[in-house]
Amino acid sequence: MLVKVISINIGFLVPLVFLSTAIIRKTNLRPLLLGAACFTVSQVLLRIPLLQLLSKNSDFLLFEGTQPLLYGLLLALSAGLFEETGRLIFMKLGLSKQNSWSTGLWFGLGHGGIEAVLFYGLPVLMIPASQAGVSLLIGGVERIFAMLLHVGLSLLVLYGVQRKQKRFYLTAVLLHTLVDALVTIIPLYTQNSLLLIEGALILTSVGLFLYTLNLRRKWEL
């Protein structure tokens, strides 16, 4: 029961804390809400339905079964392209006059927060407390660092928008693709994949966030 309670808090309470903090501090909610909308549109409304449609195609299923490595890479690339392009579009259209470091931070919290609710919090509710094991907690830890990754990626893309440099968007696509590729490819080659996957996510998310902290020093220059 305790494991499920902790997991529910990660899936729902953490994102609600972001929202509550923004409201209490009277922070402009636009970046947070745009971040949530960006994930919903790019993933839930576009990418996932497209993949579901492709999964009904026999040639696509054959490709998935016979070329798991290439399939994993393309799946990861699609996530990187859809989400980072979504970030780019939403930022250019919705944050043209708001491109500070804190704007990117809140956008990333909205993006990662709604993903935690939809892909972790809601599924956790459906799991009986008696079946809630350590793997569920590991998934919760993964969500926390995934949110941190979304913050870093959002800051990277927004900095590129501010400086009018496409290389930051392309770097975000590459990093996103790399992290997602490891999730699908590592299990193909080792049985002890969980620690490797989580370790890669933690290193990438922390490293990227530290890099964006360095960007903050010259953000307004």
HUKAPE-V689020 format. One record per residue. N is the residue number from 0. RES is the residue in one small letter. OMEGA is omega in degrees with one decimal (none if undefined). NEAR is the number of other C-alpha atoms within 10 Angstrom. D_FIRST is the distance of its C-alpha to the first C-alpha in Angstrom with 2 decimals. Layout:
N_RES_OMEGA_NEAR_D_FIRST, N_RES_OMEGA_NEAR_D_FIRST
//
This chain:
0_m_-179.4_12_0.00, 1_l_-179.6_10_3.81, 2_v_-179.2_18_5.45, 3_k_179.3_21_5.26, 4_v_179.1_14_6.30, 5_i_-178.6_14_8.77, 6_s_178.0_24_9.92, 7_i_178.0_21_10.65, 8_n_178.7_15_12.49, 9_i_-176.1_23_14.45, 10_g_-176.6_28_15.34, 11_f_-173.6_18_16.39, 12_l_-178.9_17_16.74, 13_v_176.5_17_18.83, 14_p_178.5_22_21.32, 15_l_176.3_16_21.54, 16_v_177.3_12_22.37, 17_f_-177.6_15_25.19, 18_l_-179.1_19_26.52, 19_s_179.2_13_26.32, 20_t_179.5_12_28.03, 21_a_-179.2_15_30.75, 22_i_-178.8_12_31.37, 23_i_-179.4_8_31.48, 24_r_-178.9_8_33.81, 25_k_177.0_9_35.83, 26_t_175.2_15_35.60, 27_n_-175.7_13_37.12, 28_l_-175.5_15_34.29, 29_r_179.6_16_36.45, 30_p_179.6_26_35.36, 31_l_-178.6_26_31.62, 32_l_177.1_18_32.09, 33_l_177.0_21_34.52, 34_g_178.0_28_32.09, 35_a_179.3_21_29.48, 36_a_-180.0_20_32.32, 37_c_179.4_27_33.59, 38_f_-177.6_24_30.45, 39_t_-178.7_19_30.20, 40_v_-173.2_15_33.85, 41_s_-176.9_19_34.25, 42_q_-171.7_19_31.18, 43_v_-175.2_15_29.91, 44_l_-176.2_11_33.38, 45_l_-171.1_13_35.58, 46_r_-176.3_18_34.31, 47_i_175.9_14_31.58, 48_p_178.4_12_33.89, 49_l_178.5_12_36.67, 50_l_177.3_13_34.71, 51_q_177.7_10_33.70, 52_l_179.7_11_37.38, 53_l_-177.9_13_38.46, 54_s_177.6_14_36.04, 55_k_-179.9_10_38.19, 56_n_-175.6_10_41.23, 57_s_179.2_10_42.24, 58_d_178.6_11_43.89, 59_f_178.4_15_40.79, 60_l_177.4_14_38.66, 61_l_177.4_12_41.38, 62_f_179.9_12_41.33, 63_e_-176.9_15_37.55, 64_g_-175.2_11_37.87, 65_t_-178.4_11_41.03, 66_q_-174.8_11_40.53, 67_p_-179.6_15_36.87, 68_l_179.9_16_37.85, 69_l_178.1_14_39.98, 70_y_179.2_19_37.48, 71_g_179.2_21_34.74, 72_l_-179.6_18_37.20, 73_l_177.9_15_38.26, 74_l_178.9_16_34.73, 75_a_179.2_23_34.00, 76_l_179.0_21_37.36, 77_s_177.9_19_36.70, 78_a_179.7_21_33.51, 79_g_-177.7_23_35.54, 80_l_-177.6_20_38.47, 81_f_-174.7_19_36.69, 82_e_-178.2_26_34.40, 83_e_174.5_28_36.99, 84_t_175.3_19_39.78, 85_g_177.3_20_37.65, 86_r_-177.3_28_37.19, 87_l_-177.8_20_40.93, 88_i_-178.3_14_41.93, 89_f_-179.8_18_39.60, 90_m_-179.1_26_40.69, 91_k_-177.1_16_44.36, 92_l_-172.7_10_44.32, 93_g_-176.7_13_41.92, 94_l_-176.1_19_42.23, 95_s_-179.4_12_45.93, 96_k_178.8_10_46.48, 97_q_-178.0_17_43.14, 98_n_176.9_20_42.86, 99_s_178.2_16_41.88, 100_w_-179.2_21_39.30, 101_s_176.2_14_36.90, 102_t_178.0_22_37.41, 103_g_178.3_28_36.22, 104_l_-178.6_24_33.21, 105_w_177.1_27_32.08, 106_f_179.6_32_32.94, 107_g_178.2_29_30.72, 108_l_176.5_28_27.77, 109_g_179.8_29_28.27, 110_h_-179.1_28_28.61, 111_g_-179.0_26_25.57, 112_g_-179.8_31_23.47, 113_i_175.8_25_24.12, 114_e_178.8_23_23.49, 115_a_179.8_23_19.98, 116_v_-173.7_21_19.34, 117_l_-172.2_15_21.04, 118_f_177.9_12_20.17, 119_y_-177.0_21_16.66, 120_g_-178.8_21_15.09, 121_l_176.5_14_16.27, 122_p_178.9_12_15.41, 123_v_179.8_20_11.74, 124_l_-176.3_14_11.73, 125_m_-177.7_8_13.16, 126_i_177.0_12_10.69, 127_p_-178.1_10_8.75, 128_a_-178.7_14_4.99, 129_s_-178.7_9_6.88, 130_q_-179.0_11_9.01, 131_a_-177.2_17_7.26, 132_g_-177.9_13_9.38, 133_v_-178.5_11_11.62, 134_s_178.5_11_13.84, 135_l_177.4_18_11.63, 136_l_177.4_17_11.86, 137_i_176.1_14_15.50, 138_g_177.7_15_15.95, 139_g_176.9_23_14.86, 140_v_178.1_15_17.41, 141_e_179.1_19_19.85, 142_r_-179.3_23_19.56, 143_i_-179.3_18_20.47, 144_f_174.9_19_23.50, 145_a_176.1_22_24.36, 146_m_178.1_22_24.70, 147_l_177.6_24_26.90, 148_l_179.1_27_28.90, 149_h_175.9_29_29.50, 150_v_-179.6_25_30.76, 151_g_179.9_27_33.14, 152_l_178.8_30_34.37, 153_s_178.6_31_34.97, 154_l_179.8_32_36.94, 155_l_-179.0_25_38.91, 156_v_-178.6_26_39.91, 157_l_177.1_29_40.76, 158_y_177.0_24_42.89, 159_g_177.4_19_44.75, 160_v_-179.5_20_45.32, 161_q_-177.2_17_46.64, 162_r_-178.5_12_48.93, 163_k_179.4_10_49.81, 164_q_-175.3_13_48.96, 165_k_-175.5_13_47.44, 166_r_179.0_12_46.51, 167_f_173.9_19_43.37, 168_y_-179.9_23_42.16, 169_l_176.8_18_43.10, 170_t_178.2_16_41.30, 171_a_177.1_26_38.11, 172_v_-178.7_23_38.50, 173_l_-179.7_16_39.09, 174_l_178.8_19_36.09, 175_h_178.7_23_33.75, 176_t_-179.2_22_35.26, 177_l_-179.2_18_34.97, 178_v_-179.6_21_31.24, 179_d_178.9_21_30.50, 180_a_179.6_23_33.01, 181_l_-179.6_20_31.27, 182_v_-177.0_19_28.05, 183_t_-173.7_18_30.09, 184_i_-177.8_19_32.77, 185_i_179.5_17_31.21, 186_p_179.3_14_29.29, 187_l_-171.4_13_32.73, 188_y_178.9_8_34.10, 189_t_178.5_10_31.44, 190_q_179.5_8_28.46, 191_n_-171.2_10_26.95, 192_s_-171.6_17_26.76, 193_l_-178.8_15_23.36, 194_l_178.7_10_24.46, 195_l_-179.4_15_27.80, 196_i_-179.1_20_26.47, 197_e_178.9_20_24.05, 198_g_178.8_13_26.87, 199_a_179.2_15_29.36, 200_l_-178.7_22_27.25, 201_i_-178.9_19_26.71, 202_l_-178.4_13_30.41, 203_t_-177.1_21_31.67, 204_s_180.0_24_29.65, 205_v_-179.8_15_30.38, 206_g_-179.9_14_33.97, 207_l_-179.4_22_34.61, 208_f_177.0_21_33.29, 209_l_177.6_13_35.50, 210_y_179.9_14_38.37, 211_t_173.6_22_37.86, 212_l_176.2_15_37.94, 213_n_177.1_11_41.32, 214_l_-177.2_15_42.35, 215_r_-177.3_16_41.59, 216_r_-179.0_10_44.49, 217_k_-175.4_8_46.98, 218_w_-174.3_15_45.27, 219_e_-177.1_11_47.81, 220_l_none_5_50.79
//
